[in-house]
């Protein structure tokens, strides 16, 4: 694993088994006597997220200790409490409010964001390419176009804010990890919350309509515009699932897009 290179270079002590995700190689380590996580990105998208983490400087995010090229050494956060487990325990609304507070930390006004951040219009290309495949994809793309052509409250965005990417620190509270590093309307960051922590949960009858109200109130968003972002995001997510040869997940995500579209007046 490429983590070995940076363990040697930065004088780190392995503190657990290394592991891999589709986007990164990771290893728990100790750095200057404290627990940390070494993450080595596999691609440009993850490296862009690393740049956003460095820019956030520990405000609302895990603290970054070292950064070089694809490698990031960051604060090790606690495995518990866990937002997905909170949803399973009947605390869905509280988990959503925690996510909204974490998003607020990312969206605080700051100077000089990284120039490498990807604009949302670029991010939605996969949905644009699917627009002729079905009337539902066309409807999702139509809403996405309307939102992207009239952005409101443009900020650097996390880009993948869901229950697994907000973890707890006993000293600093709930913090984000693993951003995508996007630039666009603040409301986009909340759409993913409504599609998680699982498609089964997200598609439960009545959940989307109720949760849209909870999140809009917690984040200070227009509920109708939030639902439009959910429609656009769910269509985009379905397009990604098809790119990854996951037709079942694509169908389930399109079902969620249909629910959101039925609740979404034009923005």
C-alpha positions, -999 to 999 in steps of 0.1 A, spaced: 0 0 0 11 36 -7 5 44 29 39 28 38 57 56 19 42 83 41 45 63 73 82 63 67 85 98 54 65 114 82 78 92 110 44 77 118 37 47 139 11 22 125 -18 19 150 -40 -7 132 -43 -25 100 -42 -6 67 -73 -8 45 -86 5 12 -117 21 -2 -125 27 -38 -110 62 -35 -82 59 -10 -57 38 9 -59 44 47 -41 34 78 -47 44 115 -14 57 129 1 76 158 17 110 152 35 128 180 18 105 205 -17 111 193 -41 90 172 -44 100 136 -56 87 102 -33 86 72 -52 88 39 -37 85 5 -60 95 -24 -62 73 -55 -75 100 -79 -79 137 -86 -114 139 -71 -102 127 -37 -71 150 -39 -94 179 -45 -113 169 -13 -80 169 5 -74 205 -5 -107 215 9 -99 197 42 -67 217 44 -85 249 37 -112 242 63 -83 242 89 -102 221 114 -132 244 116 -162 221 113 -139 194 100 -113 169 112 -80 187 118 -53 182 92 -18 176 106 2 170 74 -6 172 37 16 164 7 4 155 -28 -22 127 -25 -15 122 12 -34 136 41 -27 130 78 -57 140 99 -73 139 133 -87 104 143 -123 107 152 -144 84 173 -164 54 159 -193 62 183 -217 78 186 -227 70 150 -253 89 130 -265 58 111 -270 39 143 -290 69 156 -314 67 127 -318 29 135 -326 38 171 -354 62 161 -334 94 163 -337 102 126 -346 139 131 -318 145 156 -293 129 132 -305 152 105 -301 183 127 -265 172 136 -258 169 99 -271 204 93 -249 218 121 -219 201 105 -228 216 72 -230 250 87 -194 246 99 -183 239 63 -203 268 49 -189 295 72 -176 324 52 -139 321 46 -114 338 23 -95 323 -6 -111 289 -13 -90 264 -33 -92 273 -70 -93 236 -78 -129 232 -65 -152 217 -91 -183 237 -101 -216 220 -97 -224 223 -134 -194 201 -141 -205 177 -114 -239 172 -131 -225 160 -165 -235 124 -158 -272 134 -154 -271 156 -185 -259 126 -205 -289 105 -193 -316 131 -200 -328 114 -231 -330 79 -215 -363 85 -198 -389 111 -190 -378 109 -153 -342 116 -161 -353 144 -183 -374 159 -154 -344 156 -130 -321 173 -155 -347 200 -162 -348 209 -125 -310 207 -122 -307 231 -151 -331 256 -135 -312 254 -102 -277 256 -117 -286 285 -139 -298 306 -109 -276 297 -80 -282 311 -46 -257 315 -17 -228 300 -36 -201 285 -13 -174 259 -12 -193 226 -6 -185 193 10 -203 175 -18 -209 142 0 -226 151 33 -242 120 46 -244 100 79 -210 82 73 -190 114 66 -198 132 98 -180 117 128 -177 126 165 -149 140 185 -152 139 223 -134 172 225 -148 191 194 -182 176 186 -194 165 152 -169 171 123 -169 163 86 -145 141 67 -141 130 31 -154 160 11 -155 161 -27 -145 197 -29 -172 214 -49 -183 250 -55 -220 259 -58 -253 266 -41 -253 258 -4 -286 239 -8 -269 211 -28 -251 199 3 -284 190 20 -299 169 -8 -276 139 0 -289 138 36 -324 131 24 -311 101 3 -293 85 33 -284 66 54 -298 39 31 -321 39 1 -345 17 20 -347 43 48 -348 72 24 -377 57 4 -399 49 34 -434 63 27 -438 98 40 -401 101 52 -390 124 24 -418 149 28 -413 150 66 -376 152 66 -375 180 40 -393 201 66 -369 191 94 -338 199 73 -352 231 58 -359 245 92 -326 234 107 -305 248 78 -326 279 70 -335 267 35 -365 271 13 -383 237 15 -395 237 -21 -360 245 -34 -345 219 -12 -368 193 -27 -358 204 -61 -322 198 -52 -332 163 -39 -348 156 -73 -317 167 -92 -293 149 -69 -313 117 -69 -313 117 -107 -275 123 -107 -270 95 -82 -290 72 -104 -269 81 -134 -238 73 -114 -252 39 -103 -258 31 -140 -222 40 -148 -212 16 -121 -234 -12 -135 -258 -11 -105 -292 -11 -121 -311 -21 -89 -296 8 -69 -303 31 -99 -340 20 -99 -343 26 -62 -327 61 -65 -350 70 -94 -379 60 -72 -367 85 -47 -363 111 -75 -399 104 -85 -411 110 -49 -391 143 -47 -403 154 -82 -439 150 -71 -432 173 -42 -411 198 -61 -427 229 -78 -404 246 -103 -377 265 -84 
